[in-house]
Amino acid sequence: MRNGFRSLVARLVLGALPALAFPQAARADVPGAIALLGHYGVITLDDLASSSDIEGRIFVGDDYVGTSSATLLSALVTPPSETTWVVVGDIVPGSPLSLNSGSLRIRGTTNGRVINFNGGGSLIPDPSLTVGPTATTLLDASATLASLPANNAATIPTDQAGPLRFVVTSTDACGVAVFDVSAQDVFTNGKVQQIELEPNGASTILINVSGSSVSWTTGNMVGNFTSTFWRARVLWNFHEATSISLGSRNLMGALLAPLANVIASGNIDGSVAVRSLKTSAEVHLPTFAGDVGCVVPTPTPTGAPTPTPSAVPTPTPTAAPTPTPTVAPTPTPVAMPTPAAPASICHHACPDQIKFGRNGKLDQLIVKTAFAAGTQLDPPNEGFKIVLSNANGVIYEAELFPGDFVRRGRKFIFTDRNARKGTGIRDGLFRVDVSQVPKVGAFRVNLQAFADLDTATLAEMTIEVTLGDDVIARTDVWTEKKFGWQNKHN
């Protein structure tokens, strides 16, 4: 599934960025993500809904589901032939949309939706579009950036109300300042009256924010946050968040949250790269212009044997004669050899991940897979089960029962927000959604769970997903990351 995105990025984004050709996967993911954030105003790996203006270029990894009228590319002037809006899925029916600059490139259908090409552009069908490698790049980059040690500390009010200050006192050799804060301390802290920034000579500011659920209820960004220059050089990395509610507050700076469903009724001033976005307010330029790529450690431990070639079509094979022996010689067949998520099915975010919790938090399991076209499924009336195992035994196991799935549009969804606290009702399952891929007929499965995954100590692991009497099962050699483990579907 990398090939579709490779051609897309080569055409739209990375053709003029040779600096992305790094030998180590993690090191390449960060510059690749920075390039994406610099090119697009909004990137969603899943759905996008807007009822207002979006000023920059747009990439929608699944469907555009906003039904209200909206003005897109409202602040850019580009050649009519340039692709400025990409939709990997469909555009749902609704009020007319205005694309003020460039053209729309789409894999699916517009469902008859009126699109006014006010900049002279056109609709370009493209069945090769895919979101998989975009998701891989953003997910890897977010996790890699989250692992960087902070070289600054925010001043957080606790005893009495006052400002929360990001004051830069130290930078690395590249001029990058790194902060590490919790969402609770910044966005739901009743003592925070305003959020201030003092860059003090930094070139780029990275703010890693922990916490799986974010609801911004206190404090507004002021001072240097309101500067166009600094909004383009501040990166908020919500590396754990699965849900973010910005309310009516104005986020300033680039927002990187590839796991999060984001809802906003206030403006966002900066690039956005999230799982999904529903906004009734405007998303403004500037796009991200900072550079955090040089912060990533150059050696990247165990980078040499990993056969993951990053999102850039670099032709340099590095160690050509070494056939990466860890993957090939392990022929252990799985009980059910049904293929999982072939490229023709999965244009969704593909990497499976295990993220080990910090500071006493539960570990997190993320699985992306698919049942092949022609499979007959009835999620509301069938049981669901997932088993993750290695040679030592079962690492994680959970079940859903008939009636647990609820239909929402063309998706069947189970959610249990208490799972992240360890008080869920279905063995730590936080969210499971099953959806049929239009025109292909396959069923995608996205799963997120919170549990103790300490026994995930071996690279070779097996995932088995059962829905009714249909089973997907596969064994893969996962790649060890600073945050845990990752399995990229090739």
Salt bridges, closest charged atoms under 4 A:
ASP46 OD2 - ARG275 NE 3.71
ASP46 OD2 - HIS348 NE2 3.43
ASP46 OD2 - LYS411 NZ 3.31
ASP62 OD1 - ARG410 NH2 3.60
ASP62 OD2 - ARG444 NH2 2.68
ASP63 OD2 - ARG410 NH2 2.01
GLU82 OE2 - ARG57 NE 2.73
ASP126 OD2 - ARG11 NH2 2.74
ASP126 OD2 - ARG105 NH1 3.17
ASP140 OD2 - LYS488 NZ 3.08
GLU196 OE1 - ARG165 NE 2.93
GLU240 OE1 - LYS361 NZ 3.44
ASP269 OD1 - HIS284 ND1 2.63
GLU282 OE1 - HIS284 NE2 2.50
ASP352 OD2 - HIS489 NE2 2.76
GLU397 OE2 - LYS385 NZ 2.94
ASP404 OD2 - ARG426 NE 2.76
ASP433 OD2 - ARG275 NH2 3.25
ASP433 OD2 - ARG431 NE 3.29
ASP476 OD2 - ARG474 NE 2.51
